[in-house]
C-alpha cells in the first residue's frame, strides 16, 4: 500500500516535469525557427534566388536588415543553431518532426553558403547536401531507344527526327492572343478538380501574368495569405498540352495549394515561423516540385484530361484535333527524355563537357531548338542541381503515394492532401526512389 501511495505522490511531479520539458523544447524550437528566418533573409542579400517566398512577420525582415550579417557571420550562426538542434532530445512526435525539418533547413543553408563562398563540389554532392538525394544516371542506350520510338511515331517526311518533330509540333502552338483565355480556362478546370476534394483557405486566389526573357517556362510566386502570382514565359512557343500541365503544377493542386496549405497548417495554426519562408535551395523543393508534378495525374485521369483538352482547349486555341492522338503519343515519348536534362547538366556543371557540347546534346537528345537549349543551359547555370526535384522528386512522391494502396479517386486525393499537410522529409522518401 505504501508503494502505491508513493507512486501516486510522484506521478503529478513526473507529469509536471514532462510538461515543463515539452514547453522548454517549444521555446528552443521557436528560437531556432526565428533565427533561421533571419539568417535566410540575410542570405537572400547575397543570393537573389535563395528566398523564393516570405510571408512572415515584418519584424524579422527588419531584424535581418539591422544585423547586416556578412556571409561568414551567417555561416557561423547557422552552425550554432544546428548544433543546438542536434543536441535537443525532444519526445513529442510533432516536435521531433519540427526539429528534423529545421535541421534539414540549416544543413541545406550551409551547403548553399559553401557554394556561394566558392567551395567546389560535384553536382551529386551538391544535390545530396541540399535536397538529401542523388539522381540516377541514364545511359545513352535508353535515350537512343526512346528516339527510335519517336522516329516511328512521327509522320513520315524528309529531314532529321528533330526537324520532323519541330514541323509536326508547329500546328499545336497556342496563338499568343489566345494564351490568356486558354490558360484561365485550364486553371479554372484544375481548381474545380481540386476543390472537390480539398478545402482551400477562404479567399485564396492567384494573378496570371505573361512574361519574357526568363530561364524557366513558368513560375509561382507565392505572396502569402493564400495569394499567388503565376507567371508564364512566352519567350518560347507554348503548346496545347502545356496549359493543363502548368495549371496543375503552378496552381491546383501544385505550388499554390502546397504553399497555401503550409501557411495555413504551420504558420497560422501552429506558429512555426520557419515555415513562413521558402528557401528555394532546400529539401522543401524536393517535395514542392515532386508533388506539383505528381499532382497532374491526381487531378486528371489521362483519358478525361485528353477529352477536356480536345473538346474545350483545342477549340479555344483554334487548333485542329485531327492528329491529336498522334500528338499525345509523341509528347508522351518526349517526356521519357526528361532525365536527359539532369545527365547533361551534371556533366556540364562538373566540367566534363563544354557549354557547346551541352547545347549540342540538348538539341540531339532532347530534340530542342537552339533557343530552347540556350534557355535550359541558363537554367542549369542559375539553379544547378535544383532540376533533380522535377524528375526524381516526382518519381519519389508518386512511389510514396502508390504505397498507400489508394484505389478510389477520393482516397488518392486524401493521401495527396495528407502529404501537403505534413510534407515528408527526404529521408522518408529515400525508400521510394
N, C-alpha and C positions, 0 to 999 in steps of 0.2 A: 504493500500500500504506500509506503514511504517513497519508493522509487517512482511510482506513478504520480504522486504529488509533486515530486521534484521535476519530473518531465513536464507536467502541466505548468509549473512555475517557469521553466526555461523556455518553453515554446514561444510565448509572446516576445521574449528577448530576441530569439532567433529570427522571428518574423520581422521585427523592427530592424534588425541588423541587415537582413536581406533587402528590405525596402530602402534603407539608407544607402546600401551599396549600389542598388539599381539607380537611385537618384543621383549618386555621385558619378556613375557611368554616363548617365544622360548629360550631366553638366560638362563632362570631359568631351563627349562627342559633339555637343553643341559648340564648344570652344574650337575644337579642331575643324568642325564644319565651317564655322565663320572664318577661321584662318585660311581654309582652303579657298574660299570665295575671294578673300582679299588678295591672296597670292596669285590666284588665277587671273583676276582683273589686272594685277600688276604685270603679270607675264604678257597679257594682251598688249601692253605698251611696246613690247619687243617682238611680238609675233601677231600680226594683224589677223591671222586666220585662227588663232587659238580659241578665242571666245566666240562661239557660234551664236549663243543666245544668253542673255542675262535678264531675269525678271524678278530679282530680289530687291532688298531694301537699298534705297539711295545712299543710306548712311555708310554702307560698306564700300560703295564706289568712292565716296568722299574720303573714307579712311585710306583706301588704296592710293588715291591721288596724293593725299597728305604725306604718306610714308615715303613716296618716291623711291622705292626699292631698286637697287641695282640687281642685275641678273644673279650675281653671286649671293646677294642677300636672300633672294627668293629661294635659291637652291638650299642655302643653309637652314632657313626657316622651314622649308618643306621637309628636310631631313629630320629636324627636331620634332615636328608633328608626326611624321611617320614612325619615329622611334617610340613616341608616346603611345600611338595607336597599337603598335606591335606588342607593347608591354601591358596593354589593357586586357584583362581577363573578364570578359562580360559573360553573363549567364542567361540573360533573356534573349530568346531567339531573334526578335526584331532588332535588338541592339547588336547582336552578332552580325546580322545582315548589314546593318548600317556601318559597323566598324569595317567589315570586309570591303564594302564599296568605297569607303574613304581611303583605305589602304591602296586599293586599285587606282583611285584618282591621283593620290600623291605619287605613286610609283610611275604612272604614265606622265605626270607633270615633270618629274625628274628626268625621265628619258627624253622628253621634248627639250628641256633645258640643255641637256648634253648635246643634242643636235644643234641647237642654236649657238652653243659655245664652241662648235667646230669639232666635236668628237666624231670620229669616223666609225660607223657601224654598217653592217650589211643590211640589205633590205629585210631579210628574215629576222635578224637580231632586233631591228627596229620594230617590226610588227609584233614580235613576241613581247618586247618591253612595254609597248604602248597598248596593244589590243589583246595581249595574252594568248595569241595564236600565231601559227605559221601556215601559210597557204601551200598546198601541194603543187608540185610541178607536173605539167602535162607534156608528154613527148610529142615530137613533130609528127609521128605516125597517126596520133589521134586527130590532129588538125587536118592532116592530109586526107584521112578517111571522111571527115566532115565536108571538106572541099570537093571531094569526089561525088558525094551525095548531092551537094549543091549544084554541081555541074549537070547532073542528071535531072534535077528538079526544075532548073531554069528553062525557059523557052529556048529552043534551038536558034542559032544565029551565028553571025560572024563575030570575031573578036574574042578577047580573053574572057574568062569567067567573071572577072571584075568589071569589064566593060558591059557584058551582058546583064550583070546584076544591076549596074547603075542605070542602064537603059530600061530595064524591067520596073525598077522602083520609081522611076520618074512619074508614072501615071498615078502613084499613091501619095504624092506630095500634097499636103493641105495648102491651098492658096492662102497667102498672108492675110488677105482681107476677110477670110473665114475662120481664122485661128481663134479669135475671141469667142465666137459663138460655139464652135466645136468643143473647145476646152471647157467652157462653162457648163455645157450640157453633160459632158463626160464627168466633170466634178460633181455635178448635181446627182447624177446616177450613182456614183461611188458613195456619196454621202447617204443617199436613200438606202443603199445596200447595208451601210454601216449602222445607221440609227435603228434599223430593225432589231439589232442585237446588242448594241452598245448605247448606254445612256450618256450622251455627251454633255459637258458642262453648259449651263444656261448662258445664252448669248455668244457661244463660240462662233467664230466666223473667220474669213480669210479675204485678202485682197489679191487679185490676179494682175500681174504685170508682164509685159513682153519686153525683153532687153536684148542687147547685142554685145559682142566683144568680151565674152566670158569663156573660161576654160571648161565650164560644166554645161550640161544640157538644161538642167532645171535646178531650182534651189528653194527650200522652205526656210524663211527667216522667221522663227517664232518670236512673237512680240510680247508674250505674257498675257494674262487674263484671257487665255484661250483664243488669242488672235494670231493669225499668221499672214505673212506676205509671201506669196508664191510667185516666183519669177521663172519665166520660160525663155530660154535663149533661142532667138530666131536667126542666129548667125549662120546656122546650117539648116538644110531642109528638114521639116518636121513631117513625118509620115503618119498615115492614118491609124496605125496601131499604137502610136505614142500617147494620144490623149488619155486613154484608159490607164495605161501604164503609169503615166505621171500623175493622173488624178488620184490613183491609189497610193503611189509611192510618196508624193509630196503632201497629199491631203488625207483621204479617207480610205482605209484605216491606217495610213502611214504616218509620216512625221507630225502632221498637225494633230492627229489623235494621240499619238505617243506623247508628245510634249504636253498637250493639254491634260492628259491623264497623270503624268509625272507631277505637273504643277498642282493638280487637284489633290492627289493622294499623298504626296510627300511634303510639298511646300505649304499648302494651305491647311491640310488636315493635321499633319504631324509637326510642322515647323522645322523640318530638316533642311536648313538653309543651303547646304552644299548641293542640293538638287535644283536650286534656283539658277544655277549656271550650267551651261552645256559646253564643256571643253571639247572641241572637235577632235583633238588628238588624245582620246581616252577610250577605255573599253566600252563606254556607253555607246560609242559609234558602231561597234560590232553588233550590238543589239538593235540600235535605231535603224541602221541601214539594212540589216538582215531581216528585221520584222517588216520594214517598209516594202522590201521586195517579196517576202513571203506572203504579204497581205494581198497580192494580186489574186491568188487562187482562193484565198479565204473569201474575198468579196465577190469574185466572179468565177463560176464554173466555166470551163473553156467553151462548151457549146453555147451556153447562154450569153457569154460575152460576145462571141462572134456573131450571134444572131442580132444582138443590140447594135453592134458596130455596123453590120451590113444594112440593117433596117433604119437606123437613126443617123449614125455619124457619117457614113459614106454619102448619103444624100445631102446632108448639111454641108459637106465639103465639096459636093459636086463631083464625086468620084464614082466611076462605073464599078459595079460589083461582079462583072462577068468573070474575071480571073481572080476573084477574092480568095478562093480556096487555095489556089496555087501560090498566091502571095503569102498566105498564112503558113504554108508548108516551107516556103523559102525562108521566112523570118524565124520560124522555129529552128531550122538548121543553123541560121546565122547566130542564134542565141547560144548554140553549143560552142561557139568560138570565143565567148566572153572571157574565159580564163586565159586566152592568149594575151590579153592586156596585162595581166599580172606577170606572166612569164617574161614578156618584153620589157615591162617597167623594171622588174627585178634585175635583169641583165644590164639594162641601160644605167640605172642608178648605182649599180655595183661596179660600173666602169668596164663591163665585159664587152659591151658593144657601143658604137658611136651613136650620136643623135641621128645621123643619116641612115645608119643601119636600122635603128629603132623605127624610123619613119618607113623605111622600105618593108620591114616585117609587118607593120600595121596595115600597109597597103596590100601586101600579098597574102597575109594570113587572116586578117580581119576584113579584107576587101574594102578598106576605107578609101575615101578620096584623099588626095594630098592635103586638102584644107582640114578635113576631119582628123587626119593623122597628126597634123601640127597642133591642133587643139588638144588632142589626147596627150601629146608629149608635154605640152604646157601644164596639163593637169598633173602628170607624173612629177614634174619638177616642183610644183607648188605643194601638192598633197602627199606625195611619196607613197608609202605603203598603205595609206588610207584606203586605196581601192580594193584591198582584200575584203573589206567589210561588205561590199556589194555581192560578191560571188560566194566566198567562203561563209560569210555571215548568213546569207540566205540559206545555204545548204544546211548549216548547223541549226538554224531556227526551224527549218522545215523538218529535219530529222527529230529534233526535240519535240515538236508538236505531234509528229507521227507516232511517237511512243505513248501518247496519251490515249490511244485507241478510241479517238472520237469518230463516230460513224455518221451522225446526222449533221446537217448544216448548223443547227443550233449548238450542238456540242463542240464543233470546230470553232465557232465564234467564241464560245465560253472559254475555251482553253487559250485562244489567242488573246482575249481580253485579260485573262489572268496573267499572261506573260507581260502585257503592257503595264499592268498594275504592280507587278513585282518582277522587274527585269532580272533574268538570271545573270550571274557573274560568268566571266569567260571560263572559269574552271568548271562551272556547272554544265557548260556546253561541250567541253572537250571530248566527252564520250559520245557526242553526236556528230562528229566530223563526217 
